[in-house]
């Protein structure tokens, strides 16, 4: 009886671990700021972002903190236009 209880407890614990929290089945993202080139017109002016820009921005979302911390990119990624582009594309601006 003790063995059955132990096995049942292990199965329940495994189920909790597997089904709790977010599912992380997405592929790893390669951070490459050049991928955000379609966003250049929107970042440099007040023009709205293109669908290609939004698509690339969503794909590069996990990389944004790294871009913000990069002195060469910070001025572009941390600008008011960048925040507006992110908002328009539905990408939350990161708090790093």
C-alpha positions as CSV (number, residue, x, y, z in Angstrom):
1,X,0.0,0.0,0.0
2,X,2.8,2.4,0.8
3,X,4.4,1.8,-2.6
4,X,1.2,2.6,-4.4
5,X,0.8,5.8,-2.4
6,X,4.4,6.8,-3.2
7,X,3.9,6.1,-6.9
8,X,0.7,8.0,-7.0
9,X,2.4,11.0,-5.2
10,X,5.2,10.9,-7.8
11,X,2.7,10.9,-10.7
12,X,0.8,13.9,-9.2
13,X,4.1,15.8,-8.5
14,X,5.2,15.2,-12.1
15,X,1.9,16.3,-13.5
16,X,2.0,19.5,-11.4
17,X,5.5,20.3,-12.7
18,X,4.6,19.5,-16.3
19,X,1.4,21.5,-16.4
20,X,2.2,24.5,-14.2
21,X,3.4,27.8,-15.6
22,X,4.0,28.7,-19.2
23,X,4.7,26.2,-21.9
24,X,8.2,26.8,-23.3
25,X,8.0,25.0,-26.6
26,X,9.1,27.9,-28.8
27,X,12.3,27.8,-30.7
28,X,15.3,29.8,-29.5
29,X,15.6,33.3,-31.0
30,X,18.8,34.4,-32.6
31,X,19.2,38.0,-31.5
32,X,20.2,40.1,-34.6
33,X,19.3,43.8,-34.6
34,X,19.6,43.8,-38.4
35,X,16.3,41.8,-38.4
36,X,14.6,45.0,-37.3
37,X,15.5,46.8,-40.5
38,X,11.9,46.9,-41.6
39,X,11.2,49.1,-38.6
40,X,13.7,51.8,-39.6
41,X,11.2,54.1,-41.3
42,X,8.9,54.0,-38.2
43,X,11.8,54.5,-35.8
44,X,13.3,57.4,-37.6
45,X,10.0,59.2,-38.3
46,X,6.4,59.3,-37.1
47,X,5.2,56.9,-39.8
48,X,3.3,53.8,-38.6
49,X,5.2,50.5,-38.5
50,X,4.6,48.1,-41.3
51,X,3.3,44.5,-40.8
52,X,6.8,43.3,-41.6
53,X,8.2,45.5,-38.8
54,X,5.7,44.2,-36.3
55,X,6.4,40.6,-37.3
56,X,10.1,41.1,-36.8
57,X,9.7,43.0,-33.6
58,X,7.6,40.2,-32.1
59,X,10.2,37.7,-33.2
60,X,13.0,39.7,-31.6
61,X,11.0,40.6,-28.5
62,X,13.2,38.4,-26.2
63,X,16.3,40.3,-27.4
64,X,15.0,43.8,-26.6
65,X,16.7,44.1,-23.2
66,X,20.0,43.2,-24.8
67,X,19.5,45.8,-27.4
68,X,18.6,48.4,-24.7
69,X,21.8,47.6,-22.8
70,X,23.9,47.9,-26.0
71,X,25.4,51.4,-26.1
72,X,25.3,51.4,-29.9
73,X,21.6,50.5,-30.1
74,X,20.2,52.1,-26.9
75,X,19.5,55.4,-28.6
76,X,17.2,53.8,-31.1
77,X,15.5,51.1,-29.0
78,X,15.0,53.5,-26.1
79,X,13.5,56.4,-28.1
80,X,9.9,57.6,-27.9
81,X,9.3,56.4,-31.5
82,X,10.5,52.9,-30.5
83,X,8.1,52.8,-27.6
84,X,5.3,54.0,-30.0
85,X,6.2,51.3,-32.5
86,X,6.2,48.6,-29.9
87,X,2.8,49.8,-28.6
88,X,1.3,49.9,-32.1
89,X,2.7,46.4,-32.8
90,X,1.3,45.0,-29.5
91,X,4.7,44.2,-28.1
92,X,5.1,45.2,-24.5
93,X,8.1,47.5,-23.9
94,X,10.5,45.7,-21.7
95,X,11.5,46.8,-18.2
96,X,15.1,45.7,-17.9
